[in-house]
Amino acid sequence: MTPRGEVVALDGGRVRIVGHLDTLRDRGIRPVRIPVAAWPHFPPAGENLRAVSMQASGVRIALVTAATRVELDVVCTRFQVQDFLGARNAFVAEIDGKPHAHVESPVNGILHVPLSADAQRTEEFSPSSVVVFDDLPKGEKTVTVWLPQGMIVDLLDVRANRPIEAPEPSTRPVWVHHGSSISHGVETPLPTGTWPVVAARTADLDVINLGFGGQCMLDPFVADAIAATPADVISLKVGVNIVGARSMDQRTFAPALHGFLDRVRRGHPETPIVVASSILWPESDERPGPSDVEFLDDGIRCFTAGDPADIAKGALTLAESRRHVAGVVRTRATAGEAVHYLDGLALYGPDDVARFPLPDGLHPDEALYREMGARFAALAFGPDGLVPRESLGD
């Protein structure tokens, strides 16, 4: 898959889809963010990973037209894990890069994802819906529609009251990012509000967001997908899912991160890589996983529930994971590799808790995602950043 997007021909005309790594074609065109060829390598209970890889975080559709009205025929599937009903989010239309309007996503069905290895099932409500953007300005323009980041979207057709055509590919540098639910960003209402999109727009980059809710586990097939995707800069933000799932310990985490970076380097021997550790998890930073959820009258609280006594036996905490990430990067940078460490506490740390309390104890809200995006853009891509934007060309 080209990082510049895929041109697809629909009944209404040709459009360019950007921000995905593969597509499924059944009822329509479904962008997915892990190549389908890698799916057999998913863990036995891999239904959750399959589902989040089909959610459309960072995926957008671009077209050139003189139309004043554009309609998308879509099938939108919401996501539910056990009793947790996923976010709905919205479609966002931009005109020549400037916001125009947003429309809350329809819900044509719910994908029920068990936590065990049992099969998924889809509860369907309606065969399709039409998402309408009207009052577009007259004259030829590029219309970009960002898909709802928490939904699975099948694109059936795009129609307009004037002819449409796919735009030429962007010439902006391509940034491939991999992270957890905090990178996936379903908590913010608009897909343009996730922190990787905010950072990309601030730095004038084209982002491919491989943020997967609950699934940033240093999987080899994700490293291989990044290695196979042309990119001008790459970033990883790792730690919180591994601690929360208690999937690695103090013995295995650093070698796994080295191995992931080694696989990425097979396709990107010289590409600059920024490796970020996790943001603060208040009240859970120094306690090992596994994570748990408490149901409250006004929402939920996410926290680590492991025994602190296990730390002496090798259990990994989020605070300890930052030290491991920094050590891995230091070792590789000392050997001459183009890799840089970004402390996650610089994106959200102890001094930010009073100003930006986390609604569920773990995930940011809309305002904090904006702040994190601005901070990442400055720290990573600013004039004095780790990989200055000017060094990436045009």
N, C-alpha and C positions, 0 to 999 in steps of 0.2 A: 504494500500500500504506500503510495506517495504521500509524504507529509503535506504536500500542497493540496491534497484533496482528490476526490474522485468525481468525474463528470458522469451523471446518470441521465438517461433519456426517459422522460415521462410523457404521458399523453399530452400534457399541457406545454411541454417544452423541456429544454435541457437545463439542469441546475448543477452546481458544484457542492458536494458534501465535504466538510472539512472537520478534522478533530477526532477521527475514528481510525481504527487499524484494519477493519474488515467489515463485511456486511453479510447478513442473512437475508435471503430472498424467499419469502413464502407468500404471504398476502401482499407484501409490498417490499420496501427496502428498509431493513433494520440495521442501523449502524451499531457496531460492537467495538469494544476497546481492548480486547485480547484476541489475537488471531484465532479463528475457529480451529485451525490445524493443531493448536496447542491444547484444546479442550480435553482430549483424552488423557492429558497429563495432570489434570486437576485431581485433588484428593478425592477419596471415595465419597465423602460427604461434601461434594463440591457444588451443590445446588446454589448455595448462597453466593459463591464466587461467580458462577455462571450468570446469576441474575444481576449482580452489581456490574459485571463487565458489559451487560447489555443496556444499562442505564446510560443516559446520553450526556453526562457531564462534559462540558466543553465542546460538544458537537454542534455545528451550525450548518445552515444551508444558505448558499449565496446565489443570487441571480441578478442579471442585468435586464432592466425593462423600463419602458415609459409608462407603465400602468399606474393607475391610481387606486387599484384594488388587487390584492393578492390573496388567494385562498389555498390552504393546505388541507388535503384529505389525509387524515391520519387515523391510526389506531393507537391509543395510549393506554398502557398497562401500568397500574400502580403495583407497588411492591409490599408484601406483608410477610414478616418473619414471625412465626408463632402469633402472639397477640399484638405485635408492633406493626401498625399501619404506616407505611412509608409516606414521605412527603409527596405533595402534588406539584408544586412549583408552577412555572408559567412559560409560555413562549414569548420571546422578546424580539421585536423587529427593529432593526437599525437601518437608517438611510445614509449611505456613504459614511458609515462609521459612527453616526450620531443616533442616540436613542429616539425612537418614534412612538412606540406603543408596546404594551404587553397584554397578553390574554391568558387567563388562568387555564391550565391544561384540562381538557376533558378527561374523563375516566371511562374507558370502554371495557375495562376488565381489571381484575386483581390477580396477580401471580402470588400464590401461597407457597412460601418456601419453608419447609421444615428444617429444624436444626439437625435432624438425623439424616441418614442416607436415603430416606424415603423419597419418592418421586415428587416433583413439583406438580401442582395442578393450577389451572387458570380458570377463574370464574369470570365469564364473559357477560357484559351487560348490554352492549350494543355493537354492531359490526364495525362502525367507523364514525368519525366526527369531522366537521369542517372548522378549521381555525381561520378566522378572517382578519385581515389587516386592510383597512380602507383609509380614505383621506390621505393617501400618499401624495407627495408633491408631484406636480407635472414635470415632464421632461425625463430624459434618460438618467438612470441612477442605478447604483448597486444596492440591492435590498439583501440584508443578511438577517436570517431568522435563527436565533439561538434556541435549541431544544431544551425542554425542562430537564434539569440535571438529575432529578430523582425518579424519572419515569422511563419506561421502555417505550420507544416510539417507532412505529412502522409507518413509513411514508408511502402513501398510495399514489398521490398525484399532487401537482402544484398547478393552479390555474390563475390566470390574470386577465384583465380586460384589454390588455395589449400583449403582443408577443414577448416571450421571455427567452433568455439565452444564458448559458453559463459564463461567468466572468473568467478572465484570464487568471491564472494562479497568482497568489500574492508573492511579492519578492521580499517580504520581511523575513528576518532570521527565524528559524523554527526552534522552539523550546519544548522539549519533552520532559514532563514532570511525572514522577510516581510517588504516591503517598497513600494515606489512610482516608477514613471518612472525613477528617478535617480538611483534606485536599479535595475530596469528592464534593463536600459543601452543600448537602441537601437542606441544611437548616436555614439558608438564606432564600427568600422567596423567588428571586430572579436568577437565572443561570449566569447572567453577567455579574452577579454579586459574589461568586466564589472567589476565594483569595487568589488562586492561580490566574483566573481571568482578569481580576483587578490588576495584578502585577504585570501580566502580559500587555494589557492595554496601556498601562503607565509607561512601560519600557518599549512599547511599539514592537512587540514580538508576536508571532503566531504560536499559540500554545496547543499542545496535545496533552490533555489532562488524563493521566492514568492514575487518578485517585480512586481507590476502591474501598468503599465502606467496610471496615472490619477485615480487610484482606491484603494489607501491606505486610507480607510475610517473607520477603526476600525470595520469592518463588523463582526457580531457574527459568521457567518459561516466560515470565515477565521480563527478566534480564535479556533473554534471547529476542523478545519482541522489540525491546528498546535497541538492542544491537542491530536489528534489521531495519530500523526506521532512521532514515537520514535526519540529522539534527545538527544545529549549530551550537546548542548548549543543552545540557541535561541536568536535571536535579532530582534528588531523592530526599524524602523526608520520612525517616524510619524510627521505629521504637515502640510507639504506643500500642499498636495491634499485637506485637510480639509479647509485650509485657501483659497486656490485657487477656490474651489467650493462654498465657504461660506456655507458649510454644517453643521457647528457647530459654537458655539459662546463661549464667556468666561464662560457662565453658564454650558454648556453641555460638553465641550471638556475633562476636567479632569475626571469627572465621567465616561464618555465613555471609556477613557483609562483604568481606574480602572476596569471597567466591562470586557473589552477585556482581560486584564491580569488575572482576576478571572477565565474566561473560559479556558484560556491556562493552568492555574494551575490545573484544574480538571484532566488533563492528565499528567502534569509535576509538581508535588508538590515540588520537590527539585531541578529541573534542573536550572542551572544558566541562567538568562535572562539579556541581555544588551539592554537597551532602549535608543536609540539615537534620538536627536532632529534634525531638518532640517539644512542643510547647508545654508549659506547666500544666500539670493535672493537680489542682489544689486539693490538699488533704489526702491525696493518693500517690504523690510523687515518690515517697520513701517507702511505700508498702508494695510488696510483690503482688502479682496477679494470683489467681484469675480475677477478672472483673465481675461485677454483679450490678444489679439494678434494683433500686428501691422505688416503689410506687408511692407517690405523695398525692395529696389532695389537688395540687396545682401542677402536677407533672411527674417527672421521674428524676432520680439522682443516680448517676453512674459513678462507681467507685471500685477501687481494687479491694479484694476481700481475702488476700492471702495472709499467711501467718508471718509476721516479721522475723520470727525465729528461723524461718527457712532461708533468710538471706545468708546466714553463716554456712548453710549447706549448699549455696550456689544459686539460689533463686535470684532473678533479675528484677530490679526496680527501674522505674522510668528515670530517676535521677542517675542511677548507675549506667543506664543505657547511653546517656549523653556522654559520659566519660569514655565508654567503649567506642562510640561513633567518632569522637574527637581523636582518640588514639589511632583508629584505623586510617583516618584521613592524614594524620600527622606522619604515620609510617610511609604512606604512599607518596605524599607530597615531598618528603625528605628524599625519596628515591627519584624525584624528578617528574612525577606524574602531574598532569594538569587537573588537580582535584583540590577542592577548597571546602573548609568546614564553616557552617553557619549554625551558631548556637540557637536552638529553638526558643530559649528564654528571651532572646532579643526580639522575637515576634510576639511572644506573650509570656511574661514572667511575673515574679512576685509583686513588682511595683505597679502592675496593671490590674490586679485583682479587684481593687476598690472601684476603679473606673469601668472595668469590663467584667462584671461577674458572669460566670458561665451558667446559662439557664439550667442545664442538667448536670452541672459539675464537671463536664468534659468538653462539650462542643461549643464553639463560639456562636454568637448571634450575628445578625446582619451587619451591625456596626463594627464588631470586632473583625469580621472577615474583611471588611474594607480596610481597616487599620492594618491588619496583617499583610494584605496585598500591597499596600503602600510601603510598609516597612521592608518587605521582601524585595520589592523593586529597587528600593534605595540601597539596601545592603548587598544585594547580589549584582544588580545591573546599573547602579548609579555611577557617576563619574569616579567616585572613590570606592566602588563596590568590588566584590570578589571577581566578577567577570564584567567589566564595564561594557555597556551597550555599544559604545563606539567601536569596541574591539571585534564585534560580531559582523560588521559590515551592514549592507542594505539588501 
